[in-house]
Amino acid sequence: MYPFSKSISNLRSSEIRDLLKLATRPDIISFAGGMPNNNIFPVDDVNEIYNNLNPELKKIAFQYGPTAGFPKLLDNLKNFLREKGLPVDKNKLMITTGSTQAINVLTKEFVDPGDYIITEKPCFIGALSSFRSYEAKIESIPVLNDGINLELLEKKLDSLPVTPKLIYLTPNFHNPAGITYSKQKRKDLLKLLGGRGIIMIEDDAYANLYFDEEMREMSRPMKCEEPDNVTICYTGSFSKILGPGLRLGWLLVSNKIFEKSELIKQAMDACSPNFTQIIASEFLEKGKLEPYLEFLRKDYFERKELTQKALEKYMPDYVKWNEPRGGFYYWCEMPVGYDATDVMSISIQKGAVFVSGKTFDPAGVKNNNFRLSYSNMSKEQIDEGIKIIAEAIKEYTRKKR
Ligand SMILES: Cc1ncc(COP(=O)(O)O)c(C=O)c1O
């Protein structure tokens, strides 16, 4: 046995990672990974950007860069975020290696082993892994259709022996729950957290992927309010709006938090890739992001519509779901006592895969839910894939009786 550290003994391979391996089998229709379809990346635009880069910039692309980010990207991203109402001038912006790194940096900054972190239930697995790797005690609060259950959150906050260090939330187009916090919920949440000294991580990885005007309005980040009595660390990403392969995310935080974040990032990787930062910067500067986002919103809406139609056509009436209004995910619920992992093995044999609910349960138990991501397969496969999953559920039901 190797003398592994205590902190990594908390980490286990997630079903989702193991499944992603399966998802590459060409005959499987995968609703598992939350990633874009390869055919929608703006390859031609990026080709044009690279070919027309000034030769000096091409050389700089191969170099190390400043820890906080390539300065031109920071400027261009600030303009983009400022337009969304984010307080970029009162805070500091840092480019991170994916928003996964932003979450890691913040956890390292605030959390000692044994400290409490509040999460939603269900919760993005990448954040859970980060929290576990810093040996945090995770307390999770269920999400409802309009956001976290505030009554339970208040009870939890009042009953914990010490103030949690962090609360980690994904208010927009939640992964995996598919929901978006209502305006009222955001207001009440800020009121509840006000003055308690808990730092909020507002993860906005799916920002801009709303399907209608109402959702554009509703998905305005809480960070835009910049309340005096709640510290909000805002994280975002290019992964879902340009490409996860760029490995670029960001962190918008107060000056004091930024100073420490920069030191932590320096120790982690010195800087994020200059190469992709230059591409992203030019993409923004040439005004290519907004039209691309418009295309993405239409594409994901179409995918959602196809999924919705197929779910209505094939699913037995004991399977429930909430129709997303942005983002990538359906969160489906089977009756209590159903095991989504068992359903999944039947489904895989038949040719479709998804992710079972316990992957996103901080306690790793609750498993009558599953997540369907409609972002990755070809649109033509959606109907057939949902049909297969519905058949797997029905077969499981017959065997269970
Ligand atoms: C809610 C949420 N946050 C953060 C991320 C991390 O994205 P990245 O590290 O690629 O920026 C993801 C990716 O799926 C996500 O779903």
The ligand as an ORCA input file, in Angstrom:
! r2SCAN-3c Opt
* xyz 0 1
  C     -22.563     23.574    -12.110
  C     -21.216     23.448    -12.732
  N     -20.213     24.176    -12.254
  C     -18.976     24.093    -12.755
  C     -18.698     23.231    -13.790
  C     -17.261     23.117    -14.213
  O     -17.008     23.529    -15.437
  P     -15.532     23.865    -15.947
  O     -14.523     23.452    -14.937
  O     -15.424     23.104    -17.210
  O     -15.551     25.344    -16.135
  C     -19.705     22.429    -14.316
  C     -19.418     21.460    -15.382
  O     -20.183     20.604    -15.720
  C     -21.003     22.540    -13.774
  O     -22.016     21.792    -14.217
*
